[in-house]
Amino acid sequence: MRRRGVVITGLGIVSPLAIGSADFGVSALAGNPGIGPLTLFTDSGLPASCRRVGKVHNFRPEGRVTRSVKKQAGRFGQFAIPLP
């Protein structure tokens, strides 16, 4: 079996702690939990145990994705698109 190589061309993180590897490291070392109250939609029908979430703050898809991709990909999918 032929072994295939892997090339890492960059490092990026989109997480509830921060966007970008440098900011993520600072936030993680500071002990920030990244967990907070649900704000993207109403939580009235959810049990209390489901009302704290890890939300990605300050994510702006503009400049990252085209308008057509923004319509097709949900917010979660847009996180995976690399910066230009």
C-alpha positions in Angstrom: 0.0 0.0 0.0 1.4 3.4 -1.0 1.6 6.0 1.8 0.2 9.4 1.0 1.5 12.5 2.6 -0.5 15.3 4.2 0.3 19.0 3.9 -1.0 21.5 6.5 -1.4 24.8 4.8 -2.6 26.8 7.8 -4.2 26.7 11.2 -7.5 28.2 12.1 -10.0 27.9 14.8 -13.7 28.9 15.1 -14.9 28.2 18.6 -16.9 29.7 21.4 -13.6 30.8 23.0 -12.4 32.8 20.0 -11.9 33.0 16.3 -8.3 32.5 15.2 -5.6 30.4 16.8 -3.8 33.2 18.6 -7.0 34.6 20.2 -8.1 31.0 21.1 -4.8 30.4 22.9 -5.1 33.6 24.9 -8.7 32.8 25.8 -8.0 29.2 26.7 -5.0 30.1 28.9 -7.1 32.7 30.7 -9.6 30.0 31.6 -12.6 31.4 29.7 -15.3 28.8 29.5 -17.0 29.9 26.2 -20.4 28.8 27.6 -23.3 31.2 28.1 -27.0 31.7 27.8 -28.8 30.8 24.6 -29.4 34.0 22.5 -29.8 33.0 18.9 -33.4 31.8 19.4 -35.9 31.6 22.1 -35.3 28.9 24.7 -38.9 28.8 26.1 -39.5 25.2 25.0 -36.2 23.8 26.2 -35.4 22.2 29.6 -33.2 24.3 31.9 -30.3 22.0 31.3 -30.3 23.0 27.6 -30.3 26.7 28.0 -26.5 27.2 28.3 -24.6 26.8 25.1 -21.2 27.3 23.4 -21.9 30.2 21.0 -19.3 31.5 18.5 -19.3 35.3 19.0 -18.3 38.0 16.5 -18.6 35.6 13.5 -19.3 37.7 10.4 -19.6 35.7 7.2 -19.3 38.8 5.0 -15.9 38.7 3.4 -15.5 35.0 4.1 -18.2 33.6 1.8 -20.0 34.6 -1.3 -23.7 35.5 -1.1 -24.7 32.3 -2.9 -22.7 30.2 -0.4 -24.2 32.1 2.5 -27.7 31.2 1.2 -26.8 27.5 0.8 -24.6 26.8 3.8 -25.9 27.2 7.3 -24.0 29.1 9.9 -22.2 26.0 11.1 -21.1 25.2 7.6 -19.7 28.7 7.1 -17.3 28.2 9.9 -15.4 25.6 7.9 -14.8 27.9 4.9 -11.2 29.2 5.1 -10.4 32.9 5.0 -9.4 34.3 1.6 
